[in-house]
Amino acid sequence: MHKHITFLHTSAIHIETFARLVKAIDPDVKVEHVVEEALLTDAQRVGANDPALVMRVHDAMTKAASTGAPIVVCTCSTIGGAAERTPTDRHFVPIRIDRAMADRAVALGPSILVVAALESTLGPTRELLEESANSAGVAIEIEYLVAEGAWPHFLRGDWTAYFEAVVTAVNAIAPHSVSAIVLAQASMAPAAEALSGMGIEVLSSPSLGVQSVVEQLHNRRIGLVPTC
C-alpha cells in the first residue's frame, strides 16, 4: 500500500493542521485535502443519521479516494460515524479521526467528560465512545458539556475567542472527578494545552488520530482492491 492519505474536512481551517501533523511523523506521505462545509451545516439541520445526508457523506468519501489514496480520513466528529461506514468494495479504508481519541479515553475511564462547541457533535461522540467501551469490554460513564457561545466565534474566524470560550466553559464546572476530558471536535485541539494543568488528561483528536492513521499506513496489511 503506497503512502497516501486524503482528509475530508468540513472546514478549510483543518488543512494546515493535518498537513503539519502528517509531515512531522512522515514527510514522505502524500497528503491531499477535500473540504465539504455543507455536510456539517446540513448535519446540524437534519441530523447526522439522515439517510440522504449519509449518502452524501459516503459519496464525498468515495470521491476523496478517487485520486488513489488507500486511506481516507474524515476529520469531522459529527459526520464521522457515517464516513467510517462508507461502502468501499475494498478500494480504500475509511477512518474517522476521533476513533483513536475515543479508545484512549476509554482506557483512561470510567468517567469521561465530552466537551463540544456544537450540540450536534454529542450524539455521534457518545456512540463512538460506547463502541470503544464495548470493544474493550468495560463500562463507562459519560458527562456532557456544550461550550455555549463558542461556535459563533469559530464561524467568524475568531480562533482566540473560540478557544477561550471552550477553556472557560470547562474551568467553570471544575470537572476534577472525571478520568478524562474529550474535546469532541478537531477544531478545539488548541484548547487542550490551556487545560493541561487540571491534573486530568485532556484529549483531542488531531494528533492522536494522525498518529494512528500513519501507523496503519505503515504497518497494517489491508486487503485492498487495486484501482489500476
SERO-4910 file (N, C-alpha, C, O; in steps of 0.05 Angstrom, whole numbers):
BEGIN
 pado doro    nc1    nc2    nc3   cac1   cac2   cac3    cc1    cc2    cc3    oc1    oc2    oc3
  Met    A     17    -24      0      0      0      0     18     25      0     35     28     17
  His    A     13     43    -19     30     66    -22     23     87      0      1     87     11
  Lys    A     41    105      6     38    124     27     23    149     17     35    167      7
  His    A     -3    148     21    -20    169     10    -45    170     28    -58    150     31
  Ile    A    -51    193     39    -75    197     55    -90    221     45    -79    242     38
  Thr    A   -117    218     43   -134    241     37   -151    247     61   -163    228     73
  Phe    A   -153    272     68   -170    281     90   -196    294     79   -194    310     61
  Leu    A   -218    287     91   -244    300     85   -250    318    108   -254    309    131
  His    A   -250    345    103   -256    365    124   -283    378    119   -293    378     97
  Thr    A   -294    390    140   -317    407    137   -310    436    141   -328    453    143
  Ser    A   -285    442    144   -275    469    146   -246    470    136   -230    452    142
  Ala    A   -240    490    120   -213    493    110   -192    499    131   -168    496    127
  Ile    A   -201    507    155   -182    512    177   -165    488    184   -143    491    194
  His    A   -175    464    178   -161    440    186   -139    432    167   -122    416    174
  Ile    A   -138    444    143   -118    435    124    -90    438    134    -74    418    134
  Glu    A    -82    461    144    -55    466    153    -48    448    177    -26    437    178
  Thr    A    -67    444    195    -63    428    219    -56    399    212    -36    389    221
  Phe    A    -72    387    195    -68    359    189    -44    355    170    -31    334    172
  Ala    A    -39    373    153    -15    371    136     10    372    153     29    357    149
  Arg    A     10    390    173     33    393    191     37    368    208     60    359    211
  Leu    A     15    357    218     17    333    235     28    309    220     45    294    231
  Val    A     19    305    196     29    283    180     58    287    173     74    268    175
  Lys    A     65    311    165     93    316    157    112    311    180    135    302    176
  Ala    A    103    318    205    121    314    228    126    285    233    147    278    244
  Ile    A    108    267    226    112    239    230    126    226    207    145    210    211
  Asp    A    117    232    183    130    221    159    126    240    135    105    241    123
  Pro    A    147    255    129    145    275    108    142    263     80    137    277     60
  Asp    A    146    236     78    143    223     52    115    215     45    109    206     23
  Val    A     96    219     64     68    212     58     56    234     41     57    258     48
  Lys    A     43    226     20     28    245      3      2    251     17    -13    233     25
  Val    A     -4    277     20    -28    285     34    -45    302     16    -35    321      3
  Glu    A    -71    296     14    -90    312     -1   -113    319     17   -118    306     37
  His    A   -127    340     10   -149    350     27   -174    356      9   -171    367    -13
  Val    A   -197    348     20   -222    355      7   -239    369     29   -241    360     51
  Val    A   -251    392     22   -267    407     40   -296    408     31   -302    416      8
  Glu    A   -314    399     48   -343    398     42   -358    411     66   -368    396     83
  Glu    A   -358    437     67   -370    451     90   -400    445     94   -410    444    116
  Ala    A   -414    441     72   -443    437     73   -451    411     88   -473    410     98
  Leu    A   -433    392     89   -440    367    103   -445    372    133   -463    361    144
  Leu    A   -428    389    145   -433    395    173   -457    413    177   -473    409    195
  Thr    A   -459    433    160   -482    452    162   -508    437    160   -526    442    176
  Asp    A   -510    418    141   -534    403    138   -538    382    160   -561    377    167
  Ala    A   -517    371    170   -519    352    193   -531    366    217   -546    354    232
  Gln    A   -524    391    222   -535    407    244   -565    410    240   -581    412    259
  Arg    A   -574    412    215   -602    417    208   -619    392    209   -641    392    220
  Val    A   -609    371    197   -626    347    194   -617    323    211   -631    303    213
  Gly    A   -593    325    223   -583    303    239   -563    287    224   -565    283    200
  Ala    A   -543    276    238   -521    262    225   -530    235    213   -516    225    196
  Asn    A   -553    225    222   -562    199    212   -583    201    191   -595    181    183
  Asp    A   -588    225    182   -608    228    160   -599    213    135   -576    216    126
  Pro    A   -616    195    124   -607    178    102   -595    192     78   -575    184     67
  Ala    A   -607    214     71   -597    229     48   -569    241     54   -552    241     37
  Leu    A   -566    251     78   -540    262     86   -519    240     87   -497    244     78
  Val    A   -526    217     98   -507    195    100   -497    188     71   -474    182     68
  Met    A   -515    187     52   -507    181     25   -488    202     14   -469    195     -1
  Arg    A   -493    227     21   -475    248     12   -447    245     24   -427    250     12
  Val    A   -447    238     50   -421    233     63   -406    210     50   -382    212     45
  His    A   -420    189     44   -408    166     30   -397    175      3   -375    167     -5
  Asp    A   -413    190    -11   -404    200    -38   -379    217    -35   -360    215    -51
  Ala    A   -378    234    -14   -355    252    -10   -330    236     -4   -308    242    -13
  Met    A   -333    215     13   -310    198     20   -300    183     -5   -276    181     -9
  Thr    A   -318    173    -21   -310    158    -45   -296    176    -65   -276    169    -77
  Lys    A   -307    200    -68   -294    220    -85   -266    227    -75   -248    230    -91
  Ala    A   -263    229    -49   -238    236    -37   -217    215    -43   -193    220    -44
  Ala    A   -226    190    -46   -208    168    -52   -201    165    -82   -185    148    -89
  Ser    A   -214    180    -98   -213    176   -127   -185    181   -139   -179    172   -161
  Thr    A   -168    196   -124   -141    201   -135   -121    179   -126    -97    181   -131
  Gly    A   -132    158   -113   -115    135   -106   -107    132    -78    -92    114    -72
  Ala    A   -117    148    -59   -110    145    -31   -121    119    -20   -145    114    -23
  Pro    A   -104    103     -7   -114     78      5   -129     83     31   -143     66     41
  Ile    A   -125    107     43   -138    114     68   -151    141     65   -137    160     55
  Val    A   -176    144     72   -190    170     72   -199    175    101   -213    158    112
  Val    A   -192    198    111   -198    204    139   -217    227    141   -212    249    130
  Cys    A   -240    223    155   -259    245    160   -251    258    186   -249    245    207
  Thr    A   -247    284    185   -238    299    209   -261    312    224   -257    325    244
  Cys    A   -286    308    215   -309    319    228   -323    299    246   -331    278    236
  Ser    A   -324    304    272   -336    285    290   -366    281    285   -376    259    290
  Thr    A   -380    302    277   -409    300    273   -416    279    252   -434    264    255
  Ile    A   -401    279    230   -407    260    208   -388    237    207   -388    221    188
  Gly    A   -371    235    227   -350    214    227   -361    186    226   -350    168    213
  Gly    A   -383    181    240   -395    154    240   -404    146    213   -398    123    204
  Ala    A   -418    164    199   -427    158    172   -403    154    153   -403    136    136
  Ala    A   -383    171    156   -359    169    139   -345    141    143   -337    129    123
  Glu    A   -343    133    168   -330    107    173   -345     83    162   -333     62    157
  Arg    A   -371     86    158   -387     64    147   -389     65    117   -406     51    105
  Thr    A   -373     81    104   -374     84     75   -369     57     61   -348     45     66
  Pro    A   -386     47     44   -380     23     29   -357     29      9   -358     48     -6
  Thr    A   -337     12      9   -314     18     -7   -306     -4    -27   -289      0    -44
  Asp    A   -319    -27    -25   -311    -50    -42   -281    -56    -40   -268    -65    -59
  Arg    A   -270    -49    -16   -242    -54    -10   -223    -38    -28   -200    -45    -31
  His    A   -232    -16    -39   -215      2    -54   -200     22    -37   -178     32    -44
  Phe    A   -211     27    -13   -197     45      6   -208     39     34   -229     26     37
  Val    A   -194     50     54   -203     46     82   -214     73     92   -199     93     93
  Pro    A   -239     74    101   -250     99    113   -245     99    143   -250     80    157
  Ile    A   -235    122    152   -228    124    181   -239    151    191   -239    171    177
  Arg    A   -249    151    216   -257    176    229   -234    184    248   -223    167    262
  Ile    A   -227    209    248   -203    219    261   -205    215    292   -185    213    305
  Asp    A   -229    215    303   -232    214    332   -233    186    344   -237    184    368
  Arg    A   -230    165    328   -232    138    339   -208    133    358   -212    122    380
  Ala    A   -184    141    351   -161    137    369   -165    152    395   -158    142    417
  Met    A   -177    176    394   -182    191    418   -202    177    436   -198    176    460
  Ala    A   -223    166    424   -243    151    439   -231    127    453   -237    122    476
  Asp    A   -214    113    439   -201     89    451   -183     97    475   -183     83    495
  Arg    A   -170    119    472   -153    129    494   -170    137    518   -163    132    541
  Ala    A   -192    151    513   -210    160    534   -221    136    549   -223    137    574
  Val    A   -229    116    535   -240     92    548   -219     78    565   -224     68    587
  Ala    A   -194     78    555   -172     66    571   -167     81    596   -158     70    616
  Leu    A   -172    107    596   -168    124    620   -192    124    638   -190    132    661
  Gly    A   -215    114    629   -241    116    642   -240    106    671   -219    100    682
  Pro    A   -264    104    684   -290    101    671   -306    127    667   -326    126    652
  Ser    A   -299    149    679   -315    173    677   -303    192    657   -280    201    660
  Ile    A   -319    199    636   -309    215    614   -326    240    611   -351    238    610
  Leu    A   -314    263    609   -328    288    602   -324    294    573   -301    298    564
  Val    A   -346    296    558   -345    304    530   -352    333    527   -373    342    536
  Val    A   -334    348    515   -338    377    512   -341    383    482   -325    374    466
  Ala    A   -361    398    475   -366    404    447   -375    433    445   -386    445    463
  Ala    A   -369    445    422   -380    472    416   -406    470    401   -421    489    399
  Leu    A   -412    447    389   -437    442    375   -451    418    388   -440    397    392
  Glu    A   -477    423    395   -492    401    407   -495    377    388   -498    355    398
  Ser    A   -495    382    362   -498    360    343   -475    340    344   -477    318    334
  Thr    A   -453    348    356   -430    330    359   -433    310    381   -420    290    381
  Leu    A   -450    316    401   -451    300    425   -461    271    419   -449    252    429
  Gly    A   -482    268    403   -492    242    397   -472    224    383   -467    202    393
  Pro    A   -460    233    361   -440    217    348   -416    210    366   -405    188    364
  Thr    A   -408    229    383   -385    223    401   -393    203    422   -377    185    429
  Arg    A   -417    205    432   -427    185    452   -427    157    439   -417    138    451
  Glu    A   -438    155    415   -439    129    401   -410    118    397   -406     94    401
  Leu    A   -392    135    390   -364    126    386   -352    116    412   -339     95    412
  Leu    A   -355    131    434   -344    122    460   -357     96    469   -343     79    479
  Glu    A   -382     93    464   -396     68    472   -385     45    455   -382     23    465
  Glu    A   -380     49    429   -367     29    412   -340     20    424   -334     -3    426
  Ser    A   -324     40    430   -297     35    441   -299     19    467   -284      1    472
  Ala    A   -318     28    484   -321     14    510   -330    -14    506   -320    -32    520
  Asn    A   -349    -19    488   -358    -46    483   -335    -63    472   -333    -87    480
  Ser    A   -319    -52    455   -297    -68    444   -277    -75    465   -265    -96    465
  Ala    A   -273    -56    485   -254    -61    507   -266    -77    529   -252    -86    547
  Gly    A   -292    -81    528   -306    -97    549   -307    -83    576   -305    -96    597
  Val    A   -310    -56    575   -311    -41    600   -336    -23    601   -348    -18    580
  Ala    A   -343    -15    624   -366      4    628   -355     32    631   -335     36    645
  Ile    A   -369     51    620   -361     79    623   -385     96    631   -408     89    626
  Glu    A   -379    119    643   -399    139    648   -391    165    633   -368    173    634
  Ile    A   -410    176    619   -404    200    602   -420    224    612   -444    223    616
  Glu    A   -406    245    616   -418    271    621   -414    289    597   -396    285    581
  Tyr    A   -432    309    594   -431    326    570   -430    356    578   -442    364    597
  Leu    A   -415    370    562   -414    399    565   -413    413    538   -395    407    522
  Val    A   -432    430    533   -432    447    509   -421    474    516   -432    488    534
  Ala    A   -400    482    503   -387    508    508   -405    530    495   -401    536    472
  Glu    A   -424    540    510   -443    559    500   -428    584    489   -410    595    502
  Gly    A   -437    592    465   -426    616    453   -400    613    439   -390    631    426
  Ala    A   -388    588    440   -362    584    427   -364    583    396   -348    595    382
  Trp    A   -385    570    386   -386    565    357   -389    590    340   -377    592    319
  Pro    A   -404    610    349   -404    635    333   -377    647    330   -371    659    309
  His    A   -359    644    350   -332    654    346   -317    639    324   -302    650    308
  Phe    A   -322    613    323   -310    596    302   -319    605    275   -303    608    256
  Leu    A   -345    609    272   -357    617    246   -346    644    237   -343    649    213
  Arg    A   -339    662    256   -328    688    249   -298    687    244   -286    706    235
  Gly    A   -286    664    250   -257    662    247   -241    674    269   -218    679    266
  Asp    A   -254    678    292   -241    689    316   -231    666    333   -244    659    352
  Trp    A   -208    654    325   -199    630    338   -192    634    367   -198    616    384
  Thr    A   -180    656    374   -173    661    402   -198    661    420   -198    649    441
  Ala    A   -218    675    411   -243    676    427   -256    649    428   -268    641    448
  Tyr    A   -254    634    407   -265    607    406   -252    589    426   -266    576    442
  Phe    A   -226    588    426   -211    571    445   -216    580    474   -219    564    492
  Glu    A   -216    606    478   -221    617    505   -249    609    515   -252    604    539
  Ala    A   -269    609    497   -296    602    506   -297    572    514   -311    565    533
  Val    A   -282    555    500   -281    527    508   -267    524    535   -277    509    552
  Val    A   -244    537    538   -230    535    563   -246    545    587   -247    533    608
  Thr    A   -259    568    582   -275    580    603   -298    562    612   -304    559    635
  Ala    A   -311    549    592   -333    531    598   -324    507    615   -338    499    634
  Val    A   -301    496    608   -291    473    624   -283    482    652   -290    469    671
  Asn    A   -268    503    654   -260    513    680   -283    520    698   -281    517    723
  Ala    A   -305    528    686   -328    537    702   -341    514    718   -353    518    739
  Ile    A   -338    490    707   -351    467    721   -331    451    737   -338    433    751
  Ala    A   -305    458    735   -284    446    750   -287    415    752   -293    405    773
  Pro    A   -284    401    729   -291    373    728   -269    354    740   -258    338    725
  His    A   -262    357    765   -240    343    776   -246    313    782   -228    297    788
  Ser    A   -271    306    781   -279    278    787   -278    260    763   -282    236    766
  Val    A   -273    270    739   -273    253    715   -245    242    710   -225    252    720
  Ser    A   -244    221    694   -219    207    688   -206    219    663   -181    218    661
  Ala    A   -222    230    645   -211    242    620   -230    262    610   -254    260    614
  Ile    A   -219    282    596   -235    302    583   -231    299    553   -209    300    543
  Val    A   -253    296    538   -252    293    509   -261    319    496   -284    327    500
  Leu    A   -244    331    481   -252    354    464   -262    343    438   -247    334    421
  Ala    A   -288    343    435   -301    326    415   -295    335    386   -296    318    368
  Gln    A   -290    360    382   -286    370    354   -256    376    350   -242    387    367
  Ala    A   -247    369    326   -219    373    319   -210    402    322   -187    408    329
  Ser    A   -229    420    316   -222    449    318   -216    458    346   -204    480    349
  Met    A   -223    442    366   -219    450    394   -191    443    404   -184    450    427
  Ala    A   -175    429    389   -150    418    398   -132    438    412   -120    431    433
  Pro    A   -128    463    403   -111    482    417   -119    488    445   -103    496    461
  Ala    A   -144    483    452   -153    488    480   -141    467    499   -141    472    523
  Ala    A   -132    445    489   -122    423    506    -98    433    522    -95    427    546
  Glu    A    -80    448    510    -56    458    524    -64    476    547    -52    475    568
  Ala    A    -84    494    542    -92    512    563   -105    498    587   -107    509    609
  Leu    A   -115    474    582   -129    458    603   -110    437    615   -119    421    632
  Ser    A    -86    436    606    -68    415    614    -60    415    644    -50    395    654
  Gly    A    -64    437    657    -57    439    686    -78    429    705    -75    433    729
  Met    A    -99    417    695   -121    408    712   -115    382    726   -130    375    745
  Gly    A    -94    368    718    -89    342    731   -105    320    719   -106    298    729
  Ile    A   -119    326    696   -135    306    682   -125    306    653   -120    327    642
  Glu    A   -123    283    641   -114    282    613   -136    293    595   -159    285    596
  Val    A   -128    313    579   -147    326    561   -140    317    533   -118    320    523
  Leu    A   -159    304    520   -154    291    495   -167    306    471   -190    316    473
  Ser    A   -152    308    450   -163    320    425   -156    301    402   -137    285    404
  Ser    A   -172    302    381   -170    282    360   -147    285    340   -137    264    331
  Pro    A   -138    309    333   -119    310    311    -93    295    315    -86    278    298
  Ser    A    -78    300    336    -52    287    340    -55    257    344    -40    241    332
  Leu    A    -73    249    361    -78    220    366    -87    206    341    -78    184    334
  Gly    A   -105    219    327   -116    207    302    -95    204    280    -94    183    268
  Val    A    -80    225    276    -60    224    255    -38    203    261    -30    188    243
  Gln    A    -30    202    286    -10    182    294    -21    154    288     -6    137    277
  Ser    A    -46    148    295    -58    122    290    -60    117    260    -55     94    251
  Val    A    -68    136    244    -72    132    215    -46    127    202    -44    109    185
  Val    A    -25    142    209      1    137    196     12    110    204     25     96    188
  Glu    A      8    102    229     16     75    237      2     54    220     15     34    212
  Gln    A    -23     58    215    -38     38    198    -26     39    170    -24     17    158
  Leu    A    -20     62    160     -9     64    134     17     49    132     23     37    111
  His    A     34     50    153     60     37    153     58      7    158     72     -8    145
  Asn    A     41      0    177     44    -27    188     21    -46    182     25    -71    181
  Arg    A     -2    -36    176    -25    -54    174    -28    -64    145    -27    -48    126
  Arg    A    -31    -89    142    -36   -101    116    -66   -100    111    -82   -115    124
  Ile    A    -75    -84     92   -103    -81     86   -108    -93     58    -95    -86     39
  Gly    A   -127   -111     57   -133   -125     32   -149   -106     13   -173   -108     11
  Leu    A   -134    -89     -1   -147    -70    -19   -148    -81    -47   -130    -95    -56
  Val    A   -169    -73    -62   -171    -80    -90   -155    -59   -106   -160    -35   -103
  Pro    A   -137    -68   -123   -122    -48   -139   -141    -31   -156   -162    -40   -166
  Thr    A   -134     -5   -158   -150     14   -173   -140     18   -201   -152     33   -217
  Cys    A   -118      5   -208   -108      8   -235    -93    -17   -243    -82    -19   -265
***
